[in-house]
Amino acid sequence: MNVNFQTIHFDAKADLEAFVQKKVVKLEQYSDQITNVDIAMKVIKPEVANNKEVMLKVLLPNNELVVTKTADSFEEAFDNAMDSMIRSIQKTKEKNRN
């Protein structure tokens, strides 16, 4: 599984990158067919509440899943995106079984 991490309009601290890497590895529990994971984090201008956006894109054979979440912090937005992505992966696996 190849992981690409991109930040837009800010520089990520090492602890944020470590947080993301640690969580992204857990996606392999839900599908061993994940080939690529793209993570894009950006600060939405102007500075207001809920201005941290996380886009999570997972590539599976013959499928691409994309989730975008916004929150007050990148960690919260990433956790919400991961929860949605896990549900999307499970739905995709269920559809492929039938």
C-alpha positions as CSV (number, residue, x, y, z in Angstrom):
1,M,0.0,0.0,0.0
2,N,1.5,3.3,-1.1
3,V,0.6,6.4,1.0
4,N,0.9,9.9,-0.3
5,F,0.5,12.8,2.2
6,Q,0.0,16.4,1.0
7,T,-0.6,19.6,2.9
8,I,-2.1,22.8,1.4
9,H,-1.7,26.3,2.9
10,F,0.3,25.0,5.9
11,D,3.3,23.0,7.0
12,A,2.4,19.8,8.9
13,K,4.2,19.1,12.2
14,A,5.9,15.7,12.7
15,D,3.3,14.6,15.2
16,L,0.4,15.2,12.7
17,E,2.2,13.1,10.1
18,A,2.9,10.3,12.6
19,F,-0.8,10.4,13.7
20,V,-1.9,10.0,10.1
21,Q,0.6,7.2,9.2
22,K,-0.4,5.3,12.3
23,K,-4.1,5.5,11.5
24,V,-3.8,4.8,7.7
25,V,-2.1,1.5,8.3
26,K,-5.3,0.3,9.9
27,L,-7.1,0.4,6.5
28,E,-5.3,-2.8,5.6
29,Q,-7.5,-4.6,8.2
30,Y,-10.5,-3.9,6.0
31,S,-9.1,-4.7,2.6
32,D,-5.9,-6.2,1.5
33,Q,-6.5,-5.0,-2.1
34,I,-5.8,-1.3,-1.3
35,T,-3.0,-0.2,-3.7
36,N,-2.8,3.5,-3.0
37,V,-4.0,6.0,-0.3
38,D,-3.8,9.8,-1.0
39,I,-4.3,12.2,1.9
40,A,-4.7,15.9,1.3
41,M,-5.1,18.3,4.2
42,K,-5.8,22.0,3.8
43,V,-6.7,25.1,5.7
44,I,-9.8,26.8,4.3
45,K,-9.4,30.5,4.2
46,P,-10.6,32.8,5.9
47,E,-9.9,31.6,9.5
48,V,-13.3,30.5,10.8
49,A,-14.6,27.5,12.8
50,N,-14.4,24.2,11.0
51,N,-11.7,25.4,8.6
52,K,-9.6,22.2,8.5
53,E,-10.4,19.9,5.6
54,V,-9.1,16.4,5.0
55,M,-9.6,14.5,1.7
56,L,-8.9,10.8,1.8
57,K,-8.7,8.8,-1.5
58,V,-8.3,5.0,-1.5
59,L,-7.6,3.1,-4.7
60,L,-8.8,-0.4,-5.0
61,P,-8.8,-2.6,-8.2
62,N,-11.5,-1.2,-10.5
63,N,-12.6,1.3,-7.8
64,E,-11.7,4.7,-6.3
65,L,-13.2,5.8,-3.0
66,V,-13.0,9.5,-1.9
67,V,-14.1,11.0,1.4
68,T,-13.8,14.7,2.4
69,K,-14.4,15.9,5.9
70,T,-14.2,19.3,7.6
71,A,-13.7,20.0,11.4
72,D,-12.0,22.3,13.9
73,S,-8.8,20.2,13.9
74,F,-7.0,18.1,11.4
75,E,-7.1,15.1,13.8
76,E,-10.8,15.3,14.2
77,A,-11.4,15.7,10.4
78,F,-9.0,12.8,9.7
79,D,-10.8,10.5,12.3
80,N,-14.2,11.4,10.7
81,A,-12.8,10.7,7.2
82,M,-11.3,7.4,8.3
83,D,-14.7,6.3,9.8
84,S,-16.5,7.1,6.6
85,M,-13.8,5.5,4.5
86,I,-14.0,2.3,6.5
87,R,-17.8,2.2,6.0
88,S,-17.2,2.8,2.2
89,I,-14.7,0.0,2.0
90,Q,-17.0,-2.4,3.8
91,K,-19.9,-1.5,1.5
92,T,-17.7,-2.0,-1.6
93,K,-16.6,-5.4,-0.4
94,E,-20.2,-6.4,0.3
95,K,-21.2,-5.3,-3.2
96,N,-18.4,-7.2,-4.8
97,R,-19.4,-10.4,-2.9
98,N,-22.9,-10.3,-4.4
